[in-house]
């Protein structure tokens, strides 16, 4: 199926889902408040007060499943705001207690625990709980949200599309449109994804500032990944208009500055980001920008911090194998461990991201023919991801297939010349060499 047909199929599915909304109204009843992935985030002080309130309620009555659910929701929201992954463990404990108190008919606990397992990258468990939630309340939309999220993470793309389709029919809005935008990106339909992201931002309406900021950051990420730095910067600035000092928007602006080689500004912005929100993603990016800016010792300190954060994440039950496999492979360290981790992730959840990580780890270990099989699998949906395209190009080059390598590298640099701080110059140099070789023939 070509890209246009895929786009028509998926967008047509969205329209069909919207048409089903009237039929689904016969389910009756109202859905509980959206899961923590989809609601606004209060100030940290407000969340702390909320946690104290519901924790006291639960301590007074250990059978109060509602208090446990509310407590878990507050923990999840605080984890998303502060990056304290220990709150996911606390949320899991509260939800486990809730389900012990009410093993059946506890839809909200099932949905939230699925969300927690997803945050911990335990997607098989997240899928099981989401399936239970949907079976319990098939007319409530947010069960389908966490179900679709788990399905996509496990590489079950058609099933995930069906779940998102059902959710959209029940609750068209930011939560469902943003999920469809991501799905369209995976399919390689960038035009459709942009349209869906813009619809998600438009339908938000600005009523919840944090939701508005999140949506605009995602739109900014989309533009950055497709090479439009001006549009990305505009989206990030709009996010900051909704929530000043929003950490994810500052990280986006730091990337834009680095892409323009404005390294002092990028470093200042990322320094603020990692001080407030020290996740592996941001610490790695900060280290890489310091590296290309020539601040090697500072970069080394950030890379050392990545390992410390990884240990903290693992201690709190979060599976970091995919991210760390890519980190090790990108930085040419602990390559045997990178390969073991990438293979374990792929066996556990054979998504296109896992296939790409395994391909890159195999390439780094010199197993190029085997790497090619997984690189092809990573691109099987038609995904237009510059990093994946670069990996495929380097693997083809290592195998002596210069024509294929040139084609992939051309697509990489056309799509996003700033796909990687560490490898963008290498991609550009190799592409020029391959193009010169063709002209010389």
C-alpha positions in Angstrom: 0.0 0.0 0.0 1.5 3.4 -0.9 1.7 6.3 1.5 -1.4 8.0 0.0 -3.4 4.9 0.4 -2.2 4.4 4.0 -3.1 8.0 4.8 -6.5 7.6 3.3 -7.1 4.3 5.2 -6.2 5.7 8.6 -7.8 9.1 8.2 -10.9 7.4 6.9 -10.8 5.3 10.0 -10.8 8.4 12.1 -13.8 9.8 10.3 -15.6 6.4 10.7 -14.9 6.5 14.4 -16.3 9.9 14.7 -19.5 8.8 12.9 -19.8 6.0 15.5 -20.0 8.4 18.4 -23.7 8.6 18.3 -24.1 4.8 18.2 -21.8 4.5 21.2 -23.9 7.0 23.2 -26.3 4.2 24.0 -23.7 2.8 26.4 -24.8 5.4 29.0 -22.9 6.7 32.0 -19.9 9.0 32.1 -16.3 8.2 31.9 -14.1 8.9 34.9 -11.6 11.7 34.7 -9.1 11.2 31.9 -6.0 9.2 32.9 -2.9 11.1 34.1 -1.5 11.0 30.6 -4.2 13.4 29.4 -5.0 15.8 32.1 -3.4 19.1 33.2 -0.7 19.2 35.8 -1.0 21.3 39.0 1.8 23.0 40.8 4.1 20.7 42.7 2.9 22.2 46.0 -0.7 21.5 45.0 0.1 17.9 44.1 2.0 17.4 47.3 -1.0 18.6 49.3 -3.3 16.3 47.3 -1.0 13.4 48.0 -1.1 14.1 51.8 -4.9 14.4 51.7 -5.6 11.1 50.0 -2.8 9.2 51.8 -4.3 10.2 55.1 -7.7 9.1 53.9 -6.3 5.7 52.8 -4.5 5.2 56.1 -7.7 5.8 58.0 -9.6 3.2 55.9 -7.4 0.7 54.1 -10.5 -0.6 52.2 -11.1 2.9 50.6 -10.2 2.0 47.0 -11.3 5.4 45.8 -8.7 7.1 48.0 -6.0 4.7 46.7 -7.0 5.6 43.1 -6.9 9.3 43.8 -3.5 8.9 45.6 -2.1 7.0 42.6 -3.3 9.6 40.2 -1.5 12.3 42.1 1.7 10.3 42.3 1.6 9.8 38.5 1.0 13.5 37.9 3.9 14.4 40.1 6.2 11.9 38.4 5.4 13.4 35.0 6.0 16.9 36.4 9.2 16.4 38.3 10.8 13.3 36.7 10.9 11.5 40.1 10.4 7.9 38.9 10.0 6.7 42.5 6.5 8.1 42.3 5.6 5.4 39.8 6.5 2.8 42.4 4.3 4.6 44.9 1.5 4.8 42.5 1.8 1.0 41.8 1.6 0.3 45.5 -1.5 2.4 45.9 -3.2 0.8 42.9 -2.3 -2.7 44.1 -3.9 -1.9 47.4 -7.0 -0.5 45.5 -7.3 -3.7 43.6 -6.9 -5.8 46.7 -9.8 -3.8 48.2 -12.0 -4.0 45.1 -10.7 -6.8 42.8 -13.7 -6.5 40.5 -15.4 -3.4 39.0 -12.3 -1.3 39.6 -12.0 0.2 36.2 -10.0 3.3 37.1 -7.4 1.3 39.0 -6.9 -1.0 36.0 -6.5 1.9 33.7 -4.0 3.7 35.9 -2.0 0.6 36.7 -1.7 0.0 33.0 -0.5 3.5 32.6 2.1 3.0 35.4 3.4 -0.3 33.8 3.7 1.6 30.5 5.8 4.3 32.1 8.0 1.5 33.6 8.2 0.0 30.1 6.5 -3.2 31.2 4.3 -3.2 28.2 3.1 -6.8 28.3 1.7 -6.2 31.8 0.2 -2.9 30.7 -1.5 -4.7 27.8 -3.0 -7.3 30.1 -4.5 -4.7 32.5 -5.7 -2.5 29.6 -7.6 -5.5 28.1 -9.2 -6.2 31.5 -10.3 -2.5 31.7 -11.8 -2.6 28.2 -13.6 -5.8 29.0 -15.0 -4.3 32.2 -16.1 -1.0 30.7 -16.2 -1.3 26.9 -18.0 2.0 26.5 -15.4 4.1 28.3 -12.7 5.6 26.1 -9.5 5.8 28.2 -9.2 2.1 28.5 -8.7 2.1 24.7 -6.0 4.8 25.1 -3.8 2.7 27.4 -4.6 -0.4 25.3 -3.5 1.2 22.1 -0.4 2.6 23.8 0.6 -0.8 25.0 -0.2 -2.4 21.6 2.0 0.1 19.7 4.9 -0.4 22.2 4.7 -4.1 21.6 4.7 -3.8 17.8 1.0 -4.6 17.4 0.3 -1.7 15.1 -2.9 -2.7 13.4 -4.4 -3.6 16.8 -3.2 -0.2 18.2 -4.9 1.6 15.3 -8.2 -0.1 16.0 -8.0 0.8 19.7 -7.2 4.5 18.9 -10.0 4.4 16.3 -12.5 3.3 19.0 -11.3 5.9 21.5 -11.6 8.6 18.9 -15.2 7.7 18.2 -16.0 7.9 21.9 -13.9 11.0 22.9 -12.6 13.0 19.9 -10.1 15.5 21.3 -6.5 16.2 22.2 -5.8 12.7 23.7 -7.1 10.8 20.8 -5.9 13.1 18.0 -2.4 13.2 19.4 -2.3 9.4 19.5 -3.4 9.2 15.8 -0.8 11.8 14.9 1.9 9.6 16.3 0.5 6.6 14.5 0.6 8.5 11.2 4.2 9.4 11.8 5.0 5.7 12.3 3.3 5.0 9.0 5.4 7.6 7.3 2.5 9.9 6.5 4.1 13.2 7.6 1.4 15.3 5.8 -1.4 13.5 7.6 0.5 13.6 10.9 1.0 17.3 10.7 -2.7 17.8 10.0 -3.6 15.6 13.0 -1.1 17.4 15.3 -2.5 20.8 14.3 -6.1 19.5 14.8 -5.0 18.3 18.3 -3.6 21.7 19.1 -6.6 23.5 17.7 -9.2 21.4 19.6 -7.3 21.9 22.9 -8.7 25.4 23.1 -6.2 26.5 25.7 -8.5 25.8 28.7 -5.8 23.7 30.5 -2.4 25.5 30.2 -0.3 22.4 30.8 -2.2 20.4 28.2 -1.7 23.2 25.7 2.0 23.4 26.4 2.4 19.6 26.0 0.5 19.6 22.7 2.6 22.4 21.3 5.8 20.8 22.4 4.8 17.6 20.5 4.0 19.7 17.5 7.4 21.3 17.9 9.1 17.9 18.0 7.3 16.9 14.9 8.6 20.0 13.0 12.2 19.5 14.4 12.2 15.8 13.3 11.1 16.9 9.8 13.8 19.7 9.6 11.6 22.8 10.0 13.5 24.6 12.7 11.5 27.9 12.4 8.2 26.1 12.8 9.6 24.1 15.7 10.9 27.2 17.5 7.5 28.8 17.0 5.7 25.8 18.5 8.0 25.7 21.5 7.6 29.4 22.2 3.8 29.0 22.0 4.2 26.3 24.7 6.1 28.7 26.9 3.3 31.2 26.4 0.9 28.7 27.9 3.3 27.6 30.7 6.4 29.8 31.2 9.6 27.8 32.0 7.9 24.6 30.8 10.9 22.3 30.9 10.0 20.2 27.8 9.7 23.4 25.7 13.0 24.6 27.0 14.6 21.3 25.9 13.1 21.8 22.5 14.5 25.3 22.2 17.9 24.0 23.2 17.8 21.5 20.3 16.9 24.3 17.9 19.8 26.4 19.2 22.2 23.5 18.8 21.0 22.8 15.3 21.9 26.4 14.5 25.3 25.9 16.2 24.4 28.4 18.9 26.0 26.2 21.4 26.3 28.6 24.3 22.6 29.2 24.3 21.8 25.5 23.9 24.1 24.6 26.8 22.5 27.2 29.1 19.0 26.0 28.3 19.9 22.3 28.7 21.7 23.1 31.9 18.4 24.4 33.3 16.5 21.5 31.9 18.6 18.7 33.5 18.9 20.5 36.8 15.1 20.4 37.0 14.3 17.2 35.1 17.3 14.9 34.9 15.9 12.1 32.7 18.3 10.0 30.6 16.9 11.5 27.4 17.8 15.0 28.4 21.1 14.2 30.1 22.3 12.3 27.0 21.3 15.1 24.7 23.0 17.6 26.9 26.2 15.5 26.9 26.1 15.2 23.2 25.7 18.9 22.6 28.6 19.6 25.0 30.6 17.0 23.0 30.1 18.6 19.6 30.7 22.1 21.2 34.2 20.9 22.2 33.4 20.8 25.9 34.6 17.2 26.3 35.2 17.1 30.0 31.7 18.5 30.7 30.2 16.0 28.3 32.0 13.1 30.1 30.4 14.3 33.4 26.9 14.1 31.8 27.6 10.7 30.4 28.6 9.5 33.8 25.4 10.9 35.2 23.4 8.8 32.7 24.7 5.6 34.2 23.8 6.8 37.7 20.3 7.8 36.6 19.9 4.4 34.8 20.7 2.6 38.1 18.1 4.8 39.9 15.5 4.0 37.2 16.1 0.2 37.5 15.9 0.4 41.3 12.4 1.9 40.8 11.3 -0.8 38.4 11.8 1.0 35.1 13.2 -1.0 32.2 15.7 1.2 30.4 17.3 -1.5 28.2 16.2 0.1 24.9 17.4 3.6 25.7 20.7 2.4 27.2 21.4 0.0 24.3 21.2 3.0 21.9 23.3 5.1 24.3 26.0 2.5 24.5 26.0 1.9 20.7 26.0 5.6 19.8 29.0 6.2 22.1 30.9 3.0 21.3 31.0 1.8 24.9 30.0 -1.5 26.4 29.0 -2.8 23.0 28.5 -6.4 24.1 26.1 -5.1 26.7 24.3 -2.9 24.2 23.7 -6.0 22.0 22.4 -8.1 24.8 20.1 -5.4 25.9 18.8 -4.6 22.4 18.2 -8.3 21.7 16.3 -8.7 25.0 14.1 -5.7 24.2 13.4 -7.0 20.7 12.4 -10.4 22.0 10.2 -8.9 24.7 8.5 -6.3 22.4 9.4 -6.6 18.7 8.5 -3.0 17.8 10.2 -1.1 15.0 12.2 0.9 17.6 13.5 -2.3 19.1 14.4 -3.7 15.7 16.3 -0.4 14.9 18.2 -0.6 18.2 19.1 -4.2 17.6 20.2 -3.4 14.0 22.5 -0.6 15.3 24.0 -2.7 18.1 24.7 -5.5 15.6 26.3 -3.0 13.2 28.5 -1.7 16.0 29.7 -5.2 16.7 30.6 -5.7 13.0 27.7 -8.1 12.3 26.5 -6.2 9.3 24.6 -8.8 7.4 22.5 -9.7 10.4 22.0 -6.0 11.2 20.5 -5.5 7.7 17.6 -7.8 8.4 16.6 -5.8 11.5 17.2 -2.5 9.8 14.7 -3.5 7.1 12.3 -4.6 9.8 12.6 -1.3 11.5 11.5 0.5 8.3 8.7 -2.0 7.4 5.9 0.5 8.2 7.4 3.2 5.9 8.5 5.3 8.9 10.4 8.4 7.9 12.7 8.7 10.8 16.1 10.2 10.0 17.9 8.2 12.6 16.5 4.9 11.4 17.3 5.9 7.8 20.9 6.8 8.8 21.3 3.4 10.5 20.2 1.6 7.4 22.5 3.7 5.3 25.5 2.9 7.4 24.7 -0.8 7.4 24.4 -0.8 3.6 27.7 1.1 3.3 29.5 -1.5 5.5 28.2 -4.2 3.3 29.6 -2.5 0.2 26.2 -1.5 -1.3 27.1 2.1 -2.0 24.0 2.9 -4.1 21.6 1.9 -1.3 23.8 3.6 1.3 23.7 6.8 -0.8 19.9 6.7 -1.1 19.3 6.2 2.6 21.8 9.0 3.5 20.2 11.4 1.0 16.8 10.7 2.6 18.3 11.2 6.1 19.8 14.6 5.4 16.8 15.8 3.3 14.4 14.9 6.1 16.4 16.2 9.1 20.1 17.1 8.8 20.2 17.5 12.6 19.0 14.0 13.4 21.9 13.4 15.7 24.5 15.7 17.3 27.1 13.0 17.2 26.5 11.6 13.7 25.2 14.4 11.5 28.6 15.5 10.3 29.6 11.9 9.6 26.5 11.4 7.6 27.1 14.6 5.6 30.8 13.6 4.9 30.0 10.1 3.8 27.1 11.3 1.6 29.4 13.8 -0.2 31.9 11.0 -0.8 29.3 8.7 -2.2 27.9 11.4 -4.4 31.3 12.3 -5.7 32.0 8.7 -6.5 28.9 8.6 -8.7 29.8 11.8 -10.5 33.3 10.5 -11.2 32.0 7.3 -12.9 
